[in-house]
Amino acid sequence: MSQPVRNYDRLVQRLAALPAREWRVRRMATVWGYPWFALERVVSRRVPTVLVTAGIHGEEPGSVEGALRWLESGEWAGWRVNWLVLPCINPYGWERNQRRNAQRRDLNRQFRGASDSPEVRLVKRVVAGRRFRFSLDLHEDVDAPGYYLYELRREGPYIGERIVKAVGKVIRINHDKVIDGNRATGVGLIRREADDRILKRRRRWPMAYHVFLNCTDHILGSETPVRFPIERRAEAHNAALRIALQRLVGRC
């Protein structure tokens, strides 16, 4: 068994330090010896909910750091939304800096049909029956020379170009025409086909497909390049979230 290289207890302490009057920190289960958390902030049933997810791949620490820094920043209070945040979906992998969970599975390929991976079952349980204004899934890419964004939406308006432009003030953008095997725009954006029939043909679903087909009409996947300092990667994720909020919801 690989040995820990990060300290999950410190992550738990950071969550515990969040203002208790504002955030409900729900310990949903213990997974491979780690408490598994979902965080909620509900201000009104009349405003939309935003989903933020991070850490499904353990070797992408900037995603978790981005979620934690957003929670700690207090910026969330300035927007007319409810929040659901899954800050570290794969704590076993995150602590060991490995992509897969304790079952040696890539959790982001386990969302079609039933799964015996507890992390996948928990995500499905937490999002079941909910509708989100949009979902922002935080990731990192160990090979990419710069930042890029996935956008999946049934119909416009699209906001991917605006997000990438804003993130470009924080971190380098990936201008490749093919990114991770996908055709890109050349400005750091991959726009996915939003045809449900096409999505359902895929044998192994990422989390984004499950959320898109069941919970929202708008998925954003934020991908930071790990070659940059983690502080800049975290800020790039937060910049993406700010622009999505500016374009899709209103301030308090």
C-alpha positions in Angstrom: 0.0 0.0 0.0 1.3 3.4 -0.9 2.1 5.8 2.0 0.4 9.2 2.6 2.1 12.3 1.3 -0.6 14.7 2.5 -2.4 15.0 5.7 -6.1 14.6 5.5 -6.5 15.6 9.1 -5.4 19.1 8.2 -8.1 19.3 5.5 -10.7 18.2 8.1 -9.5 21.0 10.4 -9.9 23.6 7.6 -13.5 22.4 7.1 -14.2 22.5 10.8 -12.9 26.2 10.9 -15.6 27.4 8.5 -18.3 29.5 10.1 -20.8 27.0 11.5 -23.7 29.5 11.1 -23.2 29.6 7.4 -22.1 26.1 6.4 -23.5 22.7 7.3 -20.5 20.4 7.1 -22.1 17.0 6.7 -20.0 13.9 7.4 -21.8 11.5 5.1 -19.7 8.3 5.8 -16.3 6.9 6.5 -14.6 5.7 3.3 -11.4 3.6 3.6 -10.9 5.1 7.0 -11.5 8.7 6.0 -14.5 10.9 6.8 -16.3 11.9 3.6 -17.8 15.3 3.5 -20.5 17.3 1.7 -20.9 21.0 2.6 -24.1 22.9 2.2 -25.1 26.5 2.5 -28.8 27.2 2.0 -30.0 30.8 2.0 -33.4 30.5 0.3 -35.4 27.9 -1.6 -36.2 30.7 -4.1 -32.6 31.0 -5.4 -30.7 28.5 -7.5 -28.1 26.1 -6.2 -24.5 25.7 -7.5 -22.5 22.5 -7.3 -18.7 22.6 -6.9 -16.8 19.3 -6.9 -13.1 18.6 -6.4 -10.6 15.8 -5.7 -12.1 12.9 -7.6 -8.5 12.3 -8.9 -6.1 12.2 -6.0 -3.1 13.4 -7.9 -4.8 16.7 -8.7 -4.3 18.6 -5.4 -5.0 22.0 -6.9 -8.6 21.1 -7.4 -9.0 20.4 -3.7 -7.0 23.5 -2.7 -9.2 25.6 -5.1 -12.4 24.4 -3.4 -10.9 25.0 0.1 -9.7 28.5 -0.7 -13.0 29.4 -2.1 -14.7 28.2 1.1 -12.2 30.0 3.3 -12.4 33.3 1.3 -16.0 34.1 2.2 -16.7 35.2 -1.4 -19.5 32.7 -1.5 -21.6 35.1 0.7 -21.8 37.7 -2.1 -23.9 35.6 -4.5 -27.6 34.9 -4.6 -27.2 31.1 -4.6 -27.3 28.1 -2.4 -24.2 26.0 -2.4 -23.3 22.3 -2.4 -19.6 21.6 -2.3 -17.9 18.2 -2.4 -14.3 19.3 -1.5 -12.5 16.0 -1.7 -14.3 13.1 -3.3 -11.3 10.7 -3.2 -9.5 11.3 0.2 -7.6 8.0 0.0 -6.1 9.0 -3.4 -5.6 12.6 -2.4 -3.6 11.8 0.7 -1.3 9.5 -1.4 -1.1 11.7 -4.5 -2.5 8.9 -6.6 -5.3 9.1 -9.2 -7.3 6.1 -8.1 -9.0 5.1 -4.9 -8.3 2.2 -2.6 -9.9 -0.2 -5.1 -7.4 1.1 -7.7 -10.3 2.5 -9.7 -10.5 5.7 -11.6 -13.7 7.1 -9.9 -14.4 9.4 -12.8 -15.2 6.4 -15.0 -17.6 4.6 -12.7 -20.8 6.7 -12.9 -22.8 4.6 -15.4 -25.1 2.2 -13.7 -24.5 0.6 -10.3 -21.0 1.0 -8.7 -19.5 -0.7 -5.7 -17.1 2.2 -5.2 -18.4 4.0 -2.1 -17.3 7.4 -3.3 -19.4 7.1 -6.4 -22.4 5.9 -4.4 -22.0 8.9 -2.1 -21.9 11.4 -4.9 -25.0 10.0 -6.5 -26.7 10.0 -3.1 -25.9 13.6 -2.4 -27.0 15.0 -5.8 -30.1 12.8 -6.2 -33.2 14.7 -6.8 -31.5 18.1 -7.0 -31.3 20.7 -9.7 -28.2 23.0 -10.1 -27.9 26.2 -11.9 -24.5 24.9 -13.0 -21.9 22.5 -11.9 -18.2 23.3 -11.7 -15.9 20.3 -11.5 -12.3 21.1 -10.6 -9.5 19.1 -12.1 -5.9 19.3 -13.0 -3.8 18.0 -15.9 -0.3 16.7 -15.3 0.7 17.0 -19.0 -1.0 20.2 -20.2 1.1 23.3 -20.9 -1.7 25.6 -19.7 -5.3 25.9 -18.4 -8.3 24.7 -20.3 -12.1 24.4 -19.8 -14.8 21.9 -20.7 -18.2 23.3 -21.3 -21.3 21.1 -21.8 -24.6 22.8 -22.2 -27.9 21.9 -23.9 -28.2 25.4 -25.4 -26.7 28.9 -25.1 -25.7 31.3 -23.9 -22.3 29.8 -23.5 -19.7 31.3 -21.2 -16.6 29.3 -21.8 -14.7 32.0 -23.7 -15.3 34.5 -21.0 -14.1 32.1 -18.3 -10.9 31.3 -20.2 -10.2 35.0 -20.8 -10.5 35.8 -17.1 -8.4 32.8 -16.1 -5.7 33.9 -18.6 -4.9 36.8 -16.3 -3.9 34.3 -13.6 -2.3 31.4 -15.4 -1.2 30.4 -18.9 -3.9 29.1 -21.3 -3.5 25.9 -23.4 -3.9 27.0 -27.0 -3.5 23.5 -28.5 -6.1 22.5 -31.2 -6.4 19.0 -29.6 -6.4 18.7 -25.8 -6.5 15.4 -24.0 -7.7 13.7 -27.3 -10.5 16.2 -27.8 -10.9 18.9 -30.5 -10.4 22.3 -28.9 -11.1 25.8 -30.0 -7.5 27.0 -29.8 -8.3 29.3 -26.9 -8.3 26.7 -24.1 -11.9 25.6 -24.5 -13.5 22.2 -25.3 -17.2 22.3 -26.0 -18.8 18.9 -25.6 -21.7 17.6 -27.7 -24.8 17.9 -25.5 -26.9 15.2 -27.3 -28.3 12.9 -24.6 -28.3 10.0 -27.1 -24.6 10.4 -27.8 -23.7 10.7 -24.1 -25.6 7.5 -23.2 -23.7 5.5 -25.8 -20.5 5.9 -23.7 -19.8 2.8 -21.7 -17.9 4.4 -18.8 -19.4 7.7 -17.6 -17.5 10.4 -15.8 -19.3 12.2 -13.0 -20.1 15.1 -15.3 -22.3 12.9 -17.5 -24.3 11.6 -14.5 -24.8 15.2 -13.1 -25.6 16.6 -16.6 -28.2 13.9 -17.4 -29.9 14.1 -14.0 -29.2 17.4 -12.3 -28.3 20.3 -14.5 -28.2 21.7 -18.0 -24.8 23.3 -17.7 -21.5 21.6 -16.8 -18.1 23.3 -16.5 -14.9 21.4 -16.1 -11.9 23.5 -14.9 -8.5 22.0 -15.7 -5.3 23.6 -14.3 -1.8 22.7 -15.3 0.2 21.2 -12.4 3.5 22.7 -13.6 2.5 26.0 -12.0 2.5 26.7 -8.2 -0.5 25.4 -6.4 -1.5 28.9 -5.2 -1.9 30.0 -8.8 -3.8 26.8 -9.8 -6.2 27.3 -6.9 -6.8 31.0 -7.9 -7.4 29.9 -11.5 -10.2 27.6 -10.4 -11.6 30.5 -8.3 -11.4 32.9 -11.2 -13.4 30.4 -13.3 -16.1 30.2 -10.6 -16.3 34.0 -10.3 -17.0 34.4 -14.0 -19.6 31.6 -14.0 -21.4 33.3 -11.1 -21.2 36.7 -12.7 -22.7 35.4 -16.0 -25.3 32.9 -14.6 -26.5 34.3 -11.2 -26.8 37.6 -9.5 -25.1 39.2 -6.5 -26.8 39.5 -3.1 
